[in-house]
Amino acid sequence: MIPIKSFDWYLARIVLGSTLLAFAALFSIDSTIDLINDLELLDKRGFTVQHVILKLFLGMPQRLYDLMPTSLLLGTLLGLGNMAARSELEAFRSVGISKLRILWSVLAVGVVLVVISMAVGESVAPTTEGYVRNLHKTSDMHKIAIRSHHGLWVREGNRFINVKQIFTDSRIAGVWVYEMDEHYRLKWASFAKSASYENGTWKLSQVRRSRVSEEGVQTYEAEEEYWEELVTPELFNVVSVKPEQMAARKLRTYIDYLEANGLNTQRYKLAYFNRFAVPLSGLAMLLLAIPFVFRPVRTGGFGQRMILGIGIAVAFNILSRMLGNASVVYGLSPLIGAFSPVLLVSALAFVAYRKLAWL
């Protein structure tokens, strides 16, 4: 009998190698499409070949997170399909290794890959995507003096503005405004916990302003203030953070802020739950597809298995988008919008295993 550890390591190498091969193929296709689009920006907005290459490189962590579920599905079908074609799976079963034992071994590899993709998606991808946003619209970046982990610095005339966070719904948080006189001496220092752009006016919340003069410093506080000018609204198109690209920790913090101020949180809650549902979707699709690998080779070869995998991935993505958008539009629970596709596919997999007498 084949030692269990040797079997696990052998199967892990097969599945891992096939998954990396599938990821390389998907990454190449996705990157080529983006590369063609970016090449159209050459000589426009100051975009250069170096920008295009750097943007492609910086986008790798986010692509790893986005493509891992589909890569895991296709890689497993590819690896196990080749083993089935060589009758290796039947050989394993002949020495006492059950289908469920093979399933658990494949799932163990899947869990490791999912954990790695989640770690990259939470730690590396948000940072690199921030640099990508800076590169994407070079023409507007001349307004930005510094962008780092301390926030964004913008100059508007004699005012220097520091913004800690910028979001796609025309909201900013942690705003410091330093206003200078004609000799560049500090005249006003203002802080607002948050600000939103509404109907051509900036609404600042929890404002504290300090006026600096020869007589000393005078401080004023207000719950709300309305400013005609703060930062140009076009800045949101350059450096705003999409909820789908935010780490779960930052999403949770911003959701708490929105709830505390009685604001709509649907889109951000959906993005928050999707940070966990998207990686799990790879395991759910994997569970649904594995039984088809054990069908006799004459009933469906390599091509049909790949078509099956692509079909499952496309159908799942369409279903996820539909239910996610429906939860936002109709006010359904974002938890349902994020996890219902995973639960539905898992339920279908359970029915398939029962029908095939695996369980």
C-alpha positions, -999 to +999 in steps of 0.1 A: +000+000+000+012+035-008+021+054+024-005+081+031+021+109+035+037+100+001+003+100-015-005+134+000+027+150-011+024+135-046-011+147-050-002+181-036+026+185-062+003+176-090-025+200-079-001+228-070+017+226-103-015+225-123-030+254-104+001+276-109+000+267-146-037+277-148-029+309-129-001+317-153-025+312-183-053+334-167-028+360-156-013+362-191-047+367-207-059+392-181-026+411-183-025+412-221-060+428-222-049+454-197-016+459-215-034+466-248-056+492-231-027+508-213-006+510-245-033+533-259-023+558-232+013+561-244+021+598-251-011+608-233-012+622-198+026+616-196+022+578-198+053+559-209+063+523-215+079+523-180+045+533-165+028+504-184+053+478-172+053+491-136+015+491-135+015+455-148+040+445-121+022+463-093-011+447-103+002+411-097-009+408-060-045+419-068-046+395-097-034+367-075-063+374-051-089+377-079-078+348-101-069+322-074-105+307-071-107+301-109-071+290-110-077+265-082-107+251-100-090+247-134-058+235-119-074+207-100-094+196-130-063+197-151-041+178-126-066+152-115-078+149-151-044+140-163-040+115-134-074+099-144-063+097-180-031+078-168-053+056-146-034+068-115-066+075-096-079+040-102-045+027-091-047+047-058-082+034-052-071-002-059-047+000-029-074+013-005-073+050-010-110+061-012-125+089-033-132+109-001-095+105+009-085+120-024-110+147-020-097+157+014-061+158+001-071+181-027-091+203-004-061+206+019-040+220-009-069+243-018-071+256+017-034+265+017-037+283-016-068+302-004-050+313+029-021+325+008-043+345-015-062+360+014-030+370+031-018+387-001-052+403-007-052+418+028-016+429+032+001+434-002-026+441-028-042+472-011-007+489-010+003+481-046-032+491-059-026+525-043+005+529-064-014+517-095-040+544-090-013+570-088+002+558-121-031+555-139-038+592-143-005+609-145-018+642-158-036+650-126-008+639-103+010+673-106-014+685-079-002+660-055+030+668-036+034+637-014+015+605-010+026+580+017+013+561+047+008+595+064-019+604+038-022+626+008-009+661+005-024+685-019-017+722-026-045+745-036-032+781-039-019+791-004-035+761+013-018+729+020-042+700+026-035+666+042-061+639+037-058+606+055-084+586+034-103+592+002-133+571-009-151+567-041-184+581-028-170+616-027-160+614+010-127+620+027-116+615+063-090+629+086-086+663+068-060+689+079-059+723+061-030+747+066-036+782+051-007+805+046-005+843+041+013+860+012+046+855+030+039+818+036+034+822+073+008+800+089-025+819+092-051+791+098-049+755+108-081+735+105-090+699+111-122+680+101-129+644+111-147+639+077-159+658+047-183+650+018-188+667-015-225+674-020-242+697-046-210+716-054-202+723-017-180+706+009-197+696+041-172+692+069-180+674+102-165+679+137-144+708+127-117+724+148-101+756+135-072+776+150-063+812+139-026+821+143-019+858+147+005+882+165-020+882+194-017+844+198-038+814+188-076+814+188-095+781+185-130+776+172-151+744+171-182+735+151-202+703+145-206+712+108-192+737+083-198+742+046-169+753+024-171+762-013-136+751-019-114+723-004-099+699-029-109+695-065-135+667-070-116+653-099-091+641-074-115+612-065-110+598-100-072+597-094-066+584-059-100+572-045-101+538-030-127+513-044-143+492-017-133+460-036-097+470-032-097+478+005-085+455+032-111+440+055-098+459+085-101+493+068-135+484+054-147+475+089-134+508+103-151+528+075-184+509+079-184+518+116-178+554+107-207+554+082-231+537+107-221+562+134-232+590+110-263+573+097-250+568+062-256+540+037-232+511+042-246+485+017-218+487-008-191+486+018-206+458+037-209+438+005-172+444-002-163+435+034-181+401+033-168+395-002-132+397+012-140+363+028-166+349+003-144+353-028-115+330-016-140+305-003-157+304-037-127+285-051-132+257-026-170+256-033-165+254-071-138+227-064-162+206-045-187+208-073-162+199-100-142+171-085-168+142-090-166+148-128-129+139-128-138+103-117-160+098-147-145+073-172-122+089-197-143+078-227-172+098-214-154+131-213-117+139-220-095+168-211-113+193-233-147+187-218-133+189-183-118+223-191-150+235-206-168+223-175-144+242-152-147+274-173-185+270-174-187+266-136-164+297-130-183+319-154-217+309-141-205+314-105-191+349-113-224+359-130-244+346-101-222+365-076-225+398-095-263+394-098-269+386-062-244+412-050-259+440-070-294+429-060-285+431-023-273+467-029-302+479-051-330+462-031-315+467+004-310+430+011-285+418+036-250+421+022-242+388+040-267+371+017-254+388-014-218+377-006-223+342+007-254+329-010-235+319-042-210+300-021-237+283-001-257+275-033-227+259-050-219+240-018-255+227-016-253+215-053-220+198-045-236+180-015-265+168-037-240+156-063-220+136-037-252+120-023-264+111-058-230+096-067-230+077-033-198+095-021-215+104+012 
